[in-house]
Amino acid sequence: MRQILILGAGRSASSLIHYLITHADQQEWRVTVADKDAAQARRMVQEGPEVATGIMLDATDPDTRAALIGQHDLVISMLPAFMHLDVLQDCLRLGKHVITPSYVPDALWAMNGDFQAKDLIVLNEMGLDPGVDHMSAMRILDRIRAEGGRMEAFESHCGGLVAPESDDNPWGYKFSWNPRNVILAGQGGAAKYIREGQVKYIPYHRLFQETVQIEVPGLGAFDAYANRDSLKYRKAYGLDDIPTLLRGTLRKAGYCAAWDAFVQLGCTDDGFAMELDDDATYTDFIDAFLPHVAGRDTQSVMAATLGIDEHGEVMRRMDWLGLFDRKPIGATGLTPAATLQRLLEEKWKLGTDDKDLVVMWHRFRYSIDGQHQELQASLAVVGQDQTHTAMARTVGLPIAMACKLVLNGKVDQRGVLLPLAPAIYNPILDELEHHGILFQEEEVEV
């Protein structure tokens, strides 16, 4: 029996665990799910107690963590990204393969030779975005190149959203993944991409202003804002000379203009604790970022400070959140970002019968024999229920399928890897199609 360890039993792990349990006997593996919440870990494996075990683990305890890793053949880290490096160092020392859904930190690339020397696989960026985006893009890029195409532009955008039938608020958004990551999205450095041969940077304070509109077939218009450093994928994708390359995040049209109001006020800052009274309200929270204007209410001062229409769409979205209703915060000593998150977790919560939506859209512009062509590929996945959400399925299933490839010796490469090789992306994309996760392609007039 091959032993698989999953570290972290959060909302994105449900479909991963379900797949591993349902394939455990056939593949001759057993699964351990470890989480700081032992009850949650046990709940996640209750459908297969004979092949899977849920246990408590404090992943910050180095001795206990290492002892557990040492008992398994492959580790899947679903922990927060900042915790991966400790796990990866344990796996290197103990000689274990490891898979993560997260971006590769610079420190991990420096360990590539060490993992290769130990004949180990460290497969990263193996979820949705990053993950499915890489695999689907590389399959089409490799096909275009095989046909003699020369790439001129590549754009890729993805969003975790709310399904149209559950879209009942003016923001067009509900949480389907870690709320903290949504609040802090775009922070940590300027977004970077290339457009018509010119490298462009968008600092955080302009990120939600400099958006483009994407029309996805059957779903309508979306706002797209640039995502992190697009340029680091030029070499990985074999696009070193491409004049246009952009990766972005999708939100429903109008979302970004409203979110920008929070950014401009400072409400997404996570660097200091606010000194608000014990009985402070969310109106007090907003007031703390506004100039004092005697005799004027919060709503009018906010609109004037931001230079927006007091009765326009942005303020309508703010009003819907209850920012001007004197609703108590119910906690003190939080950062601005944590205060805002507390409100949004209540207002943007998926309801019992709600379903989420994952949307991905690629655009490939290329030329063959001097003829310019364009191909667009789009993916839309609606969640099954509150457990197997679209986000959980599109993050977890690729990881589970990659686990099968690794344990069955189907991955020849060693060291720090992304899912960019046909030996990885072809079987996974093919199997995802059987789960209803597939792209629709359309040739577009140039």
C-alpha positions in Angstrom: 0.0 0.0 0.0 1.2 3.5 -0.9 0.6 6.0 1.8 -0.6 9.5 0.9 -0.6 12.4 3.4 -2.8 15.5 2.9 -1.9 18.4 5.1 -4.9 20.7 5.5 -8.6 19.9 5.2 -10.0 23.3 4.2 -12.7 24.1 1.7 -10.6 23.3 -1.3 -9.7 19.8 -0.2 -13.1 18.1 -0.4 -13.0 16.8 -4.0 -9.3 15.9 -3.7 -10.1 13.7 -0.7 -13.2 12.2 -2.3 -11.2 11.2 -5.4 -8.4 9.6 -3.4 -10.9 7.7 -1.2 -12.9 6.3 -4.2 -9.7 5.2 -6.0 -7.9 3.9 -2.9 -8.6 0.2 -3.3 -8.0 0.1 -7.1 -4.8 2.1 -6.8 -3.6 0.3 -3.6 -3.1 3.5 -1.5 -4.2 4.7 1.9 -4.9 8.3 2.8 -4.2 10.3 6.0 -5.8 13.8 6.3 -4.2 16.0 8.9 -5.6 19.3 10.1 -5.4 21.5 13.2 -9.2 20.8 13.5 -9.4 17.1 14.2 -13.2 17.0 13.8 -13.0 18.6 10.4 -10.3 16.1 9.3 -12.5 13.2 10.4 -15.6 14.7 8.6 -13.6 14.8 5.4 -12.9 11.1 5.4 -16.1 9.7 6.8 -17.2 8.3 3.5 -14.2 5.9 3.5 -13.1 5.0 7.0 -11.5 1.8 5.8 -9.1 3.6 3.5 -8.7 7.0 5.0 -8.0 8.5 8.4 -8.5 12.0 9.7 -6.2 13.2 12.5 -5.2 16.3 14.3 -1.9 18.0 13.4 -0.4 21.4 14.3 1.6 21.9 11.2 3.8 24.4 12.9 5.1 21.7 15.2 8.3 20.7 13.4 8.9 17.4 15.2 5.3 16.1 14.9 5.0 17.3 11.3 8.2 15.6 10.3 7.4 12.3 12.0 4.1 12.2 10.2 5.6 13.0 6.8 8.2 10.2 7.4 5.4 7.6 7.5 4.1 8.4 4.0 5.2 8.1 0.4 3.7 11.3 -1.0 2.7 14.5 0.7 0.0 16.9 -0.7 0.2 20.2 1.1 -3.1 22.2 1.2 -1.7 24.4 3.9 -1.5 28.2 3.4 1.2 29.1 1.0 3.6 30.6 3.6 3.7 27.2 5.4 4.8 25.1 2.3 8.5 25.7 2.6 8.8 24.0 6.0 6.9 21.0 4.5 9.1 21.0 1.4 12.3 21.0 3.5 11.0 18.0 5.5 10.1 16.2 2.3 13.6 16.8 0.9 15.3 15.6 4.1 13.0 12.5 4.4 12.9 11.6 0.7 9.2 12.2 -0.1 7.5 13.3 -3.2 5.3 16.4 -2.7 2.5 18.2 -4.6 1.1 21.7 -3.9 -1.4 24.0 -5.6 0.6 27.1 -4.8 3.0 29.3 -6.8 6.7 28.4 -6.5 8.6 30.6 -4.1 12.0 31.7 -5.1 13.6 29.7 -2.3 12.2 26.5 -3.7 13.8 27.0 -7.1 17.1 27.2 -5.2 16.4 23.7 -3.9 15.8 22.2 -7.3 19.2 20.5 -7.6 18.8 18.9 -4.2 15.4 17.4 -5.0 16.8 16.1 -8.3 19.8 14.5 -6.5 17.4 12.6 -4.3 15.2 11.5 -7.3 12.2 13.4 -5.9 9.3 15.1 -7.6 8.0 18.5 -6.3 5.0 19.2 -8.4 3.7 22.8 -7.8 1.0 25.1 -9.2 -1.2 22.0 -9.6 -4.7 23.4 -8.8 -7.0 25.7 -10.8 -5.1 29.0 -11.2 -2.3 28.1 -11.1 -2.8 24.6 -12.5 -5.6 24.0 -15.0 -4.6 27.3 -16.6 -1.1 26.1 -17.3 -2.2 22.7 -18.6 -5.0 23.9 -20.8 -2.8 26.7 -22.2 0.2 24.4 -22.9 -1.9 21.9 -24.7 -3.2 24.5 -27.1 0.2 26.3 -27.4 2.0 23.0 -28.2 -0.7 22.3 -30.8 -0.3 25.7 -32.5 3.4 25.3 -32.6 3.2 21.8 -34.0 1.1 23.3 -36.9 3.8 25.9 -37.6 2.2 28.7 -35.8 4.1 31.7 -34.4 2.6 33.2 -31.3 1.8 36.9 -31.2 -0.3 37.3 -28.1 -1.5 35.1 -25.2 -3.9 36.2 -22.5 -5.4 34.0 -19.7 -7.9 35.1 -17.1 -9.6 33.1 -14.3 -12.2 33.8 -11.6 -13.9 32.0 -8.8 -17.4 33.5 -8.7 -21.0 32.8 -7.9 -23.2 30.8 -10.3 -25.8 33.0 -12.2 -28.7 31.3 -10.5 -27.2 32.2 -7.1 -26.1 35.7 -8.0 -28.4 37.8 -5.9 -26.3 40.8 -4.8 -25.0 43.9 -6.6 -21.4 42.8 -6.2 -22.0 39.6 -8.2 -19.6 37.8 -5.8 -19.7 35.3 -3.0 -16.8 33.5 -1.3 -15.9 30.1 -2.7 -12.3 30.0 -1.4 -10.1 31.6 1.3 -11.7 35.1 2.1 -8.4 36.5 3.3 -6.8 35.9 -0.1 -9.7 37.8 -1.7 -9.3 40.8 0.6 -5.5 41.0 0.0 -5.6 40.2 -3.7 -3.1 42.2 -5.7 -0.9 43.3 -2.8 2.7 42.4 -2.5 4.1 44.1 -5.5 3.1 45.7 -8.8 1.4 43.5 -11.4 3.7 43.0 -14.4 2.9 42.1 -18.0 3.9 42.9 -21.6 1.7 44.5 -24.2 2.8 45.0 -27.9 6.4 44.7 -26.8 6.3 47.1 -23.9 6.6 45.9 -20.3 3.9 47.4 -18.1 3.6 47.7 -14.3 0.5 48.3 -12.4 1.0 49.3 -8.7 -1.6 48.1 -6.2 -3.3 51.5 -5.9 -4.1 51.5 -9.6 -4.8 47.8 -10.1 -8.6 47.8 -9.9 -8.8 51.0 -12.1 -6.8 49.6 -15.0 -9.1 46.7 -16.0 -10.2 45.3 -19.3 -13.5 43.8 -20.2 -13.7 40.2 -21.2 -16.7 38.7 -22.9 -17.1 35.0 -22.1 -19.5 33.0 -24.4 -22.7 32.3 -22.6 -21.8 34.2 -19.5 -21.5 37.8 -20.5 -19.0 40.5 -19.6 -16.4 40.4 -16.8 -13.9 42.8 -15.4 -10.3 41.5 -15.6 -7.4 42.9 -13.6 -3.7 41.9 -14.1 -2.5 39.1 -11.9 1.0 39.1 -10.3 4.0 38.7 -12.6 2.9 37.4 -16.0 6.4 37.7 -17.5 7.8 34.9 -15.4 5.8 32.4 -17.5 7.4 33.5 -20.9 10.2 31.1 -20.6 8.2 28.3 -19.0 5.6 28.5 -21.8 8.2 28.8 -24.5 7.1 32.3 -25.3 10.3 34.3 -24.7 9.8 36.5 -27.8 6.0 37.0 -27.6 5.0 40.7 -27.7 1.8 40.4 -25.6 1.4 38.2 -22.5 -1.1 38.9 -19.7 -2.6 36.7 -16.9 -5.5 38.2 -15.0 -8.3 37.6 -12.6 -12.0 37.8 -13.5 -14.8 39.5 -11.6 -18.4 40.4 -12.6 -18.6 43.7 -14.5 -18.7 46.6 -12.0 -17.0 44.8 -9.2 -13.5 46.3 -9.7 -14.7 49.9 -9.6 -16.4 49.3 -6.3 -13.5 47.4 -4.8 -11.1 50.2 -5.8 -13.0 52.4 -3.4 -11.8 50.2 -0.5 -8.3 50.2 -1.9 -8.2 54.0 -2.2 -9.5 54.6 1.3 -7.0 52.1 2.9 -9.6 49.6 4.0 -7.6 46.6 2.6 -4.4 47.5 4.6 -3.3 44.6 6.7 -0.3 46.2 8.4 -1.7 47.8 11.5 -4.4 47.2 14.2 -7.2 49.8 14.3 -8.0 51.5 17.6 -11.8 51.5 17.5 -14.1 51.5 20.5 -15.6 48.2 21.7 -19.0 49.3 20.4 -17.7 50.6 17.1 -19.8 50.1 14.0 -18.8 49.5 10.3 -19.8 53.1 9.8 -17.2 54.1 12.3 -14.7 51.9 10.4 -15.4 53.8 7.2 -15.4 57.2 9.0 -11.9 56.4 10.3 -10.5 56.7 6.7 -12.5 59.8 5.8 -11.7 63.5 6.4 -13.8 65.2 9.1 -16.5 67.3 7.6 -18.9 68.8 10.2 -22.6 68.4 9.4 -22.2 65.8 6.6 -23.0 62.1 6.8 -20.6 59.3 6.1 -22.1 58.4 2.7 -21.7 61.9 1.2 -18.2 62.4 2.6 -17.1 59.0 1.2 -18.5 59.9 -2.2 -16.9 63.3 -2.2 -13.5 61.9 -1.0 -13.5 59.3 -3.7 -14.9 61.7 -6.4 -17.8 59.4 -7.3 -21.5 59.8 -7.6 -23.2 59.6 -4.2 -26.1 57.9 -5.9 -24.2 55.8 -8.4 -23.4 52.1 -8.7 -20.3 52.1 -6.5 -22.2 53.7 -3.6 -25.1 51.4 -4.2 -22.8 48.4 -3.6 -21.4 50.0 -0.5 -24.9 50.7 0.9 -25.9 47.1 0.2 -23.0 45.9 2.5 -24.6 47.9 5.3 -21.7 50.3 5.8 -23.9 53.2 6.6 -26.4 51.3 8.9 -24.4 51.6 12.2 -24.0 47.8 12.3 -21.7 46.8 15.2 -18.4 45.2 14.2 -18.3 43.0 17.3 -14.5 42.8 17.6 -11.6 45.1 18.3 -8.0 45.3 17.6 -8.3 44.1 14.0 -6.4 45.4 11.0 -8.5 47.3 8.4 -8.3 44.2 6.1 -9.5 41.9 8.8 -12.3 44.3 9.7 -13.5 44.4 6.2 -13.2 40.6 5.9 -15.4 40.2 9.0 -18.2 42.1 7.2 -17.8 40.4 3.8 -17.7 36.9 5.2 -21.3 37.6 6.4 -22.5 39.4 3.3 -20.8 37.3 0.7 -21.4 33.9 2.2 -22.6 31.2 -0.1 -26.2 30.3 1.0 -27.3 26.7 1.7 -28.6 26.2 -1.8 -26.1 28.5 -3.5 -23.6 27.3 -6.1 -20.3 28.8 -7.1 -18.9 29.2 -10.6 -15.4 28.9 -12.0 -14.7 30.8 -15.2 -11.4 30.6 -17.2 -10.8 32.3 -20.6 -7.7 32.0 -22.9 -7.0 34.1 -26.0 -4.3 32.9 -28.5 -3.3 35.2 -31.4 -0.8 33.7 -33.8 0.2 33.5 -37.5 0.6 30.6 -39.8 2.2 31.2 -43.2 1.7 35.0 -42.8 -2.0 34.6 -42.0 -3.1 36.0 -38.6 -5.5 33.8 -36.6 -7.1 33.9 -33.2 -8.4 31.1 -31.0 -10.4 31.6 -27.7 -10.9 28.8 -25.2 -13.3 29.1 -22.3 -14.2 27.0 -19.3 -17.2 27.3 -17.0 -17.8 24.9 -14.1 -20.8 25.2 -11.7 -20.5 23.7 -8.3 -22.4 20.5 -7.4 -23.2 21.5 -3.8 -21.7 23.2 -0.7 -19.1 20.4 -0.3 -18.0 19.8 -3.9 -18.0 23.4 -5.1 -16.6 24.3 -8.5 -13.6 25.7 -6.7 -13.0 22.5 -4.7 -13.4 20.4 -7.9 -11.1 22.4 -10.1 -8.5 22.8 -7.4 -8.7 19.3 -5.9 -9.2 16.9 -8.9 -6.1 17.9 -10.8 -4.0 17.4 -7.6 -5.5 14.0 -7.1 -4.9 13.0 -10.7 -1.4 14.2 -10.5 -0.9 12.1 -7.3 -1.9 9.1 -9.3 0.6 9.9 -12.1 3.4 10.4 -9.6 2.8 7.2 -7.6 2.4 5.1 -10.8 5.7 6.3 -12.2 4.2 8.2 -15.1 6.2 11.4 -14.4 9.8 11.0 -15.6 11.0 14.5 -14.7 12.5 15.1 -11.2 13.0 18.2 -9.1 10.8 21.3 -8.9 8.1 21.0 -11.6 5.1 22.8 -13.1 2.4 20.8 -15.0 3.7 21.9 -18.4 4.8 18.6 -19.9 2.4 16.6 -22.2 3.0 13.5 -19.9 1.3 15.5 -17.1 -1.2 17.7 -18.8 -2.6 15.3 -21.4 -3.8 12.5 -19.0 -5.1 15.0 -16.4 -7.0 17.2 -18.9 -8.5 14.0 -20.5 -9.7 12.7 -17.2 -11.0 16.1 -16.2 -13.3 16.0 -19.3 -14.9 12.9 -17.8 -15.8 15.0 -14.8 -17.4 17.7 -16.9 -14.4 20.1 -16.7 -13.6 20.9 -20.3 -12.8 23.9 -22.5 -14.9 25.1 -25.4 -12.8 26.4 -28.3 -13.8 29.1 -30.8 -12.0 30.5 -33.9 -12.4 34.3 -34.0 -12.1 36.6 -37.0 -9.0 38.7 -36.9 
